[in-house]
Amino acid sequence: MELGVAIAAVIISLVSFVVNLYASRTADRHARMPVLIAQWYKAADGGHRVSIRNIGKGPAVNVVIANALGELAITDVRRVQLSRYKNRRHWGGQKHLERIPEGAALDYPWDSKGFAGALGLTYTDVLGSPYTLLSGQYGTKAVNAAIIPHPPLNELKYPQEP
């Protein structure tokens, strides 16, 4: 009887430890998690621009922006299962952006050629945890993964002013 109680106490302690460890790691990640939102618009000069704001808790680094193509641009994004493998052909025009500090907004020229109404952003927090945002006329979705395939960052170009 006493042995059973002791084993149950050890099992409960281990489960409690694992749950607390997971909760602690999740809270730590959320405490430094950048959250980017993108808004594209037509500028006064007739060109297209995109404004990217970091409304999260830390800087966004290694930021890549891309046009979302195919089903990603024409489907209610709440129903889209984002997958690096499944959606690898649904991205185009990848560009490397500057880091975006917490609370900052950066504006970039955006070539609307090939733009189907949705943008994707892949980025990391300062410790390397990846995130991807898909935003378009049919909704916005964020995932804790790097979904947008792209060449190495040193091979990507920054968006250039016209």
BELHU-V163070 format. One record per residue. N is the residue number from 0. SS is DSSP state (A for helix, B for strand, O for the rest). PHI is phi in whole degrees, -180 to 180 (999 if undefined). PSI is psi in degrees with one decimal (* if undefined). Layout:
n ss phi psi
N SS PHI PSI
N SS PHI PSI
This chain:
n ss phi psi
0 O 999 -49.2
1 A -64 -36.8
2 A -63 -41.5
3 A -62 -42.3
4 A -65 -41.2
5 A -65 -42.5
6 A -64 -43.1
7 A -62 -40.9
8 A -64 -40.5
9 A -65 -43.8
10 A -63 -44.7
11 A -63 -40.0
12 A -64 -43.0
13 A -65 -43.7
14 A -62 -44.1
15 A -61 -41.9
16 A -62 -46.4
17 A -63 -44.3
18 A -62 -44.6
19 A -66 -38.1
20 A -63 -45.7
21 A -62 -45.5
22 A -63 -39.4
23 A -65 -44.1
24 A -65 -40.2
25 A -65 -44.3
26 A -63 -39.6
27 A -63 -43.0
28 A -66 -43.3
29 A -67 -27.2
30 A -70 -20.7
31 O -119 9.4
32 O -79 117.1
33 O -76 147.6
34 O -131 114.0
35 B -100 142.8
36 B -127 142.5
37 B -118 140.8
38 B -138 120.7
39 B -100 150.7
40 B -156 164.7
41 B -92 123.7
42 O -78 166.3
43 O -60 -30.2
44 O -81 2.3
45 O 94 -12.9
46 O -80 174.0
47 B -106 144.6
48 B -137 161.2
49 B -131 133.9
50 B -107 129.1
51 B -120 121.2
52 B -115 138.0
53 B -99 106.2
54 O -100 11.0
55 O -91 -160.8
56 O -104 2.9
57 O -159 171.8
58 O -70 146.6
59 B -97 126.2
60 B -123 167.0
61 B 54 45.9
62 B -82 128.6
63 B -125 132.0
64 B -113 147.5
65 B -152 154.9
66 B -74 134.1
67 B -89 131.7
68 O -120 171.0
69 O 59 -138.4
70 A -60 -26.8
71 A -65 -27.1
72 A -93 -16.8
73 A -120 4.2
74 O -114 149.9
75 O -58 112.1
76 A -65 -17.4
77 A -66 -21.2
78 A -99 -1.9
79 O -89 129.0
80 O -89 105.1
81 O -75 127.9
82 O -147 133.6
83 O -60 -39.1
84 O -75 -51.7
85 O -65 -37.8
86 O -101 15.7
87 O -62 -26.1
88 O -94 2.9
89 O -100 26.9
90 B -134 145.5
91 B -154 161.6
92 B 67 33.7
93 B -60 136.3
94 B -135 149.4
95 B -94 131.7
96 O -110 163.3
97 O -67 163.7
98 O -65 150.0
99 B -121 107.2
100 O -63 159.6
101 O -56 129.9
102 O 82 -4.2
103 O -92 158.8
104 B -132 134.2
105 B -121 140.9
106 B -109 139.6
107 B -135 148.5
108 B -68 143.4
109 O -132 115.8
110 O -69 117.0
111 O -81 -1.9
112 O -63 123.3
113 O 84 -1.0
114 O -77 121.3
115 O -106 9.4
116 O 107 5.7
117 B -146 146.9
118 B -123 152.8
119 B -123 146.5
120 B -129 127.7
121 B -116 135.4
122 B -158 172.0
123 B -128 162.1
124 O -86 -179.2
125 O -66 -18.6
126 O -98 4.4
127 O 95 3.6
128 O -70 127.7
129 B -89 152.4
130 B -143 151.6
131 B -136 137.8
132 B -121 132.8
133 B -116 123.9
134 B -137 129.7
135 B -158 -169.7
136 O -68 -14.4
137 O -111 27.9
138 B 121 179.8
139 B -136 141.0
140 B -144 138.7
141 B -123 143.8
142 B -136 154.7
143 O -89 66.1
144 O -166 157.9
145 O -91 105.0
146 O -98 -34.6
147 O -79 114.5
148 O -73 142.4
149 O -158 158.4
150 O -65 172.6
151 O -55 147.5
152 A -57 -34.5
153 A -70 -10.3
154 A -100 -7.4
155 O -91 148.6
156 O -98 152.0
157 O -78 147.9
158 O -61 137.0
159 O -107 142.0
160 O -66 140.6
161 O -68 *
